[in-house]
Amino acid sequence: MADRSGGSAVKPWIRWQDWFAVVLGVYLVLASLWTGTTAGATTAMVVLGALLVIASAWSLAMPASMTSEYAHMLLGVLLFISPWALGYAGLAGAAWTSWVIGVLAVLAGAAALPEANSAQRSAAGQH
């Protein structure tokens, strides 16, 4: 019997929101090369950027995983608050990079939630 789900959400490696989050994570990791940072800012940007890439790859490989989308959103929130929490809010380049990428990571995760939910329901219906 043919698959009638019709949605691309059940296919791995195609969801644009997750690819966008990969790009955000890679940019964040590399941004410390051209942005004035401190040790705390560099650590936050590299670690949270790498975790965002990992969570995005998880989402791409397992499109029915809603947990990975929540991970994007949590990482985005952590990234957004990190300039204040780690004391680099005064470094405009690093702080703004963290704030913008943080907001975009939350939006990417939220935008992928409906498709992940649909994929999860489709996967549950196949059992």
C-alpha positions in Angstrom: 0.0 0.0 0.0 1.3 3.5 -0.9 2.2 6.0 1.8 -0.7 8.5 1.9 0.9 10.9 4.4 1.9 13.1 1.5 4.0 15.2 3.7 7.7 15.7 3.3 8.0 15.9 7.1 8.5 12.2 7.4 11.6 12.2 5.1 14.9 12.7 6.8 17.4 15.4 5.8 15.0 17.8 4.0 13.4 20.1 6.6 14.6 23.6 5.9 14.2 24.8 9.5 16.8 22.2 10.6 19.2 23.1 7.8 18.8 26.7 8.8 19.7 25.8 12.4 22.8 24.0 11.1 23.9 27.2 9.4 23.2 29.2 12.5 25.3 26.8 14.6 28.2 26.8 12.2 28.1 30.6 11.9 28.1 30.9 15.7 31.1 28.6 16.1 33.0 30.6 13.5 31.9 34.1 14.5 34.4 34.2 17.3 37.1 34.4 14.6 35.9 37.8 13.4 34.1 39.1 16.5 35.8 40.7 19.5 35.2 38.3 22.3 36.4 37.3 25.8 37.1 33.7 27.0 33.6 33.4 28.3 32.0 34.7 25.1 34.1 32.4 22.9 33.3 29.4 25.1 29.6 30.2 25.0 29.5 30.8 21.2 31.6 27.7 20.3 29.9 25.3 22.8 26.3 26.4 22.1 27.0 26.6 18.4 28.3 23.1 18.3 25.3 21.8 20.4 23.0 23.6 17.9 24.7 21.8 15.0 24.3 18.5 16.8 20.7 19.1 17.7 20.0 20.1 14.1 21.7 17.0 12.7 19.5 15.0 15.1 16.4 16.7 13.8 17.4 16.1 10.2 18.1 12.4 10.8 15.0 11.9 12.9 12.3 14.2 11.7 9.7 12.8 14.1 11.8 13.8 17.1 10.1 16.8 18.8 12.7 16.7 21.6 15.3 17.8 19.1 13.2 20.9 18.2 12.8 21.7 21.8 16.5 21.4 22.1 16.9 24.1 19.4 14.6 26.4 21.3 16.4 25.7 24.7 19.8 26.4 23.1 18.4 29.6 21.6 17.2 30.8 25.0 20.6 29.9 26.6 22.4 31.7 23.8 20.2 34.8 24.2 20.8 35.1 28.0 24.5 34.2 27.8 25.8 37.7 27.2 24.3 38.8 30.5 25.0 35.5 32.4 28.6 35.3 31.2 29.4 39.0 31.3 29.9 39.9 27.7 26.9 42.1 27.1 29.3 45.0 26.7 31.0 43.5 23.7 28.6 44.6 21.0 29.6 42.2 18.3 29.6 39.0 20.4 26.5 40.0 22.3 24.5 40.9 19.2 25.6 37.7 17.5 24.4 35.7 20.5 21.1 37.6 20.7 20.3 37.3 17.0 21.3 33.7 16.6 19.5 32.8 19.9 16.2 34.3 18.6 16.6 32.7 15.2 17.3 29.3 16.8 14.1 29.6 18.9 12.2 30.6 15.8 13.6 27.7 13.7 12.8 25.2 16.4 9.3 26.6 16.8 8.7 26.6 13.0 9.7 22.9 12.8 7.5 21.7 15.7 4.3 21.3 13.6 6.2 19.2 11.0 7.9 17.1 13.7 4.5 16.5 15.4 3.0 15.5 12.0 5.9 13.1 11.4 5.6 11.7 14.9 1.9 11.0 14.3 2.6 9.4 10.9 5.3 7.2 12.4 2.9 6.2 15.2 0.3 5.3 12.7 2.6 2.9 10.8 3.1 0.7 13.9 
